Amino acid sequence: MNFANITLPLKRLPMAIALTGPDLMVQWVNDYICDSLPAFDIPDLLPTLLPGCNLEEIRHTLENTHEPFSLNSPMPLLSPVLTLSPIHEEGAGTCTPCAQTFQGALMHIALFNQNSSPIALEQANRMLFQFNSQLRNPLSSIFASLSSISRQLEIEECYSCDSYLAATTQNCYKLLRVCISITEFSRFSSGLALLPKQPVPIVEFTKNLLDSAALLTRNIGATITYSLPQEEEYLICNQEKLSLALLCILSNSCCYFEGETKIHVLVEKRENSLGNTLHFRITDTGIGIPVEVMPHIFEPYYSHGKDDFSLPGLGLGLPLAKLIIAYHGGTMAVHSQPEEGTTVAFTLPINKNPCLEDPPAFHDGASSYILDRFSNLYVFLSDVLQPPQA
């Protein structure tokens, strides 16, 4: 079906409107989403805003009704309400003149019921800022105190408390990861992620991150190797958030294994009629994901322990990684075989003519991740690695 007649009057409406195809994947969004909620401009917007939903059941309802209906999203901060209106087209060449075919849905996304949405967005941003500052400020004080205590004990040549200091430091890093994960997930899932993008030499960027991660993870029995394209490719992206996505995936691979594991990252450039893409495949030889857990891996705050005796994590690793990849125009998929390992694959579109008038993102090699004691590398691998001491 040609959506042109539908999109024209919706294009500049001051509200969030999207159109889906029969598979309920988004095919078009209006200017309001592009300008104010760019994180909502993703193909799988519906399952993202309704984690755990039964898409087949929603599709069946849309196919058999002509009336719009609303669904409440459990996503934080903006609490979106999705109103879905089915789009039908009279069947051509069918035996029944009035036969209609389901073509998709018009989706209206209301934030706080769309009452004074600029105020709602400002309140949500203020809430995230307060959450961040109220948690990070005490953590900064604790880190400073730990540094002073560590130096004083070293002067006094007292080493009996080293294990306590190490455990306290590691738990502070874990709290910092929780703070970053909740904040970033809330921003992306609520459409508040307005991030600057720069041309990034993606091969160099990936190599630096993996080299530094490999240097640290070999101490826990996780060997990281990679295969990258020979030629450099520039992506217009936010390298800090992209590193978060990669580290979220690597963190899972480093957590869920017994004895030793091999993690291989394959990056390939593929060409097709719709444009060139980079395909990432992160494969490990860990314990895999249980069959009963697989349907829930992208549900926020859903997590499971490595075994019956270990505590589960926060449950935002893969959901956050998926949102970040989607924000950059990519898609993600996961395949896992219990007792054999897991593969996480995602794509990133290559810009045909990246504007290199803007300076490329600055890189200082793999050492920059190692030397910065508060880099995302230490924070997001804090579940398995002992972070640097002050």
N, C-alpha and C positions, 0 to 999 in steps of 0.2 A: 504494500500500500504506500502511496506517495503521501508523506506527511506535510508536504509544502503548504497545502491549504490550511492545515491546523496550526503550524508553527508561526506563520506570519502574524496573526493577532496576539500570539502568546509571547513573542520574542522580547518585547520591552515592558511586559507587565512587572510591577514592583513586588513580585512574590516569586517564590521558588517553584518552577514548573519543569517537569521532565517528561519525556515520552519514551515508552518501552516498546520493544517488539513482542511477538507472541511468546518468546522465551523469558519475558520480563527483564531482559537486560536493557539498560538505558541506551537509546540511540540518539537522543537529542536533549539538550538542556537550554534554557533560555538565558538571556543576558544577566539576570539577577543572580543565578547560580554561578555563572562565569566570573562575575565581578565581586560578589559578596561572599559566596560559599564555594570557592574553587575545589575544596576537598570533596564536594558532592558530585563533581563531574567525573564519575567513574562508571564503568559498565554494570558492575554488580552492586549498585547503590541499594537496591531493595534488600538483599540478604545482609548487607553491611549494617543498615539501619534497623533491621529486624533479625538479629542473630538468633539462630536456632529455629527460624520459621520454616514452615513446610511450603516451599514454592509451588509444588504441584497442587496443593490444596487451594492456595491463593489463585493460581491460574484456573483451576476448575471453577471456582466461584465467579471469576471474571468472565469466563466463557459462557456461563449459564445465567448471567444477569445483565440488565441494562442500567442498573442503578449504581451510583457511586457508594463506596463504603470506606470507613476510616479504620486505621490501625495505629495504636500507640507504640512508639519506639521506646525501648528501655535505655537508649543511649543517654549519657550524663549531660548535665548543664542545660542544654536547650530543649530537652524532652520533645523531639519532633513528633508531630502527628501527621501521618501519611494518609491522604485521601486518594483512592484509586478509582478512576472512572474508566470502564471498559470501552474499547474502540472496536466496533464491528463494521464489516463491509458486506454488502449484499453479494452473494455468490454469483459469479458469472458462469453461464453455461451449465447450470445445475438443473435437475429435474424440477426442483421446488423453487418457484419464482421468489419467494420470500426468504429463502435460505440465506443465512448470514455466517460469515467466517470471522472468528476472533483474530484481530490484527495486533493487539497490544493494549496498553493502558496509558492514560494521562495521569500523571502523578503530581499532586500538589503537596509540598512539604511545608507545614506550618510550624513555626518556631514560637513557643509560648502562645499558641493559637494565633500567631502572626499579629498580636497586638503590640504596636510600638516595637517592632523587631530591632531597630537600631539600639533602643534602650536595653532590650534583652541581650543583645550581643555585647554591649558595654558591661552589663552586669556579669555576664558569663566570663568575660575577659578579666574583670576585676576579681571575681571569685578565684580564678586560676592563679592570678598574681598573688593574692593573699595566701592561698594554699602553699604556693611555692616559697614565698618569703618566710612564712611562719614555720615551715619545716626546715628550710635551708639555713636560716639564721642560727637556730640552735645547733644544727650540725656543724656549721662553721666554727662555732665556739668550742664544740667538743673536739673537733680536729685540732684546733689551736691548743687546747689543753693537753691533748694526747702528745702533741709535739713537745710541749714544755716538760711534761712528765718523763717522756722518753729521754730527752737530753739530760735532765737532772739525774735519772737513774744511771745513765751512761757515765756521767761525771763521778757518781758514787760507786761505780763498778758493781752495781746491783742488777743481776740478770734473772733473779728469781721470778720477776713479774712479766718477763718477755711474752710468755704464752697468753697471759691475760690481756696485755696491750694489743697483741696481734689479733686476738678474738674480738676485742672491742672495736679495733680499727676495721676489721672485715665486716662486722655488723653495721657499722656506720656507712660503709660503702653500699651495703645492701639496702639500707634506708634511702640513700641517695638514688639508687636505681629505682626503688619504688616511687619516689617523688617524681623523677624524670618520666618514668613509664606512665604513671597516672596522668600527669600534666600533658604529655605529648599525645597520648591516646585520646584524652578528652578534647584536645584542640582539633585533632584530625577527624574524630568521629562526630564532632559537633559543627564541623565546617568552619572552624576558627583559624585554621592553619594558613595564614597569609605569609608565605616564606619567600625570601629573596633567592633567586636562582642565578647561577653563573655557569659559563662554559667550564666543564671539568674534564681533564684528560683521564677518562675512566679506567684505562688499562693501568696507568701509573698509580692512580688512586687505589684501585683494587689490590695491586701488588704490594703497595706500602702497608695497607691495612692487614693483609694476610701474612706478610712477612713478620710484622710485629706480633700478631696473634700466635703464629707458629712458634716464635721464640719463647713465648710464655707457656703455651699449652703442652709443650713436649714434656714439661716437668710433671704433668698429671697423667701421662700416658696417651695423650691425644696428638696424633701426627697430622698436620695440615699440609697438603700439597695443592698445587693449582696448575691449570693450563689456560693461558690467556692468548688473545689474538696478537699476532706479530706487529700489526700496525695500530697506532694510537687512534682512538675515537673520542670525539668530544661530545659530551652530553650536557644539555642545559638542565642543571639540577641543583639541589641543595645538598652539598656533600656531607654536611653534618648529619642531616636526617637520613641520608642514604647509608652512612656508616652505622647509624642506629639499627636500620633494618638488617644489614648484614650481621651485626653483632648479636641481634636477637636470635637469628637463625643459628649462628655458630655457638651461642650459649646453650641452646637446646642440645646440639650435637655433643657438646663437652659435658653436659650433665647426665645424659642418659646412655651410659655404657658401663660395661664391667671389664675390669682389667686394662685393656687397651682398645683404642679405636683409631681408625683411619678416616680422615675427613678430606675429601677431594672437591675442589671448586673448579668447575669447568665453565669458561665463558666463551661463547661463540657468536660471531656476527652472522646473521642470516638475512638474505635479501628476498623480498617478495614484492608483488604488485602494489601493496598498500604502504610500502616503505621499509626501510632497513631497521632491524631490531638487534639488540644484544640479548642473548639467552644465557641465563645463569643457572647452573645446576650444582647444588651443594649436597653431596652424598656422603653419608657416614656408614660405619659398620657397627653401630651401636645396637641397643636392645630393641629398637623399633617402637612403634606406637600400637598399643592394644587395639584390636578391631572395634571394641565397644567405645573407645575414646575418639576414634577417627572422625565421626560425624560432628564432634564438638570442638575440633582444634582451633577454629576461628571464632569461637564464642568468647567474648571478653570475660575475664575472671574465672574461666573454667580451667582447672589444672588437675594434674594427678601426679603422685609421687613415683619415684623410680621403682619402688617396691612397697610392700605393706608397712614398712617401718620408717620410710623417709617422708618428710613433709613436702607437700606440693608447693609450687611457686605461686607467683601472683596471678598467672594466667593471662598476661597481656603481651607476651613475646611475639607469637605468630599473628595475633590480631593487629598489633601495632605495625609489624613489618608489612603486613598486607595493605594496610591503609597508606603507609608511606610509599610503597611501590605503586599503588593505584593513583596516588597524588602525582606521581611522575609519569602517568600514562601507561603503566604496565599492569600485568596480571600475575597471579601467583597460584601455584598448585602444589600439593603435597602427596607423595606416594610413600607408603611404609609397609614393611613386612616384619611382623614380630619375630624377634630373635635374629633378624638379618640386617636391619638397618633402615634408614629413612633418606629420601631424596626430596629436597625442596627446590622447586624450579620457579623462576620468575623471568619476566621480560622487561626490557626498557627500550623505548623507541629512540632511535638515533636521529638527531636533527639533521636534515639534509644540508642546510646551510647555516650552521651555528654562527651567531654574530660574535666574532672574535674581537670586535672593537672594544667590548667590555673585557677588562683584564681577566684571564683565567684564574680560577681559584688557586690560592697559594698552597704549595706543597713543600714540606721540609723533610721528606723522606720518612721511612718507617720509624726512625728515631724519635720523631715528634710525638708519636703515640706512646713510646716507652718513657720518654723523659718527663712528660706531663703526668704527674701522679694522679690528676683528676680527669684524665682523658676518658672518653666513653669506653675505651678498651678495658681499663681496670674496673670501671663501674659496672659494665654489663657482663663481665666475666667474674664478678665478685663472688658468685655462688660456688665457683670451683677453684678460683685462684686466690692466693694470699696477696692482697694489695700491698703496694710499697709502704714502708714505715716512714715516719717523719724523720 
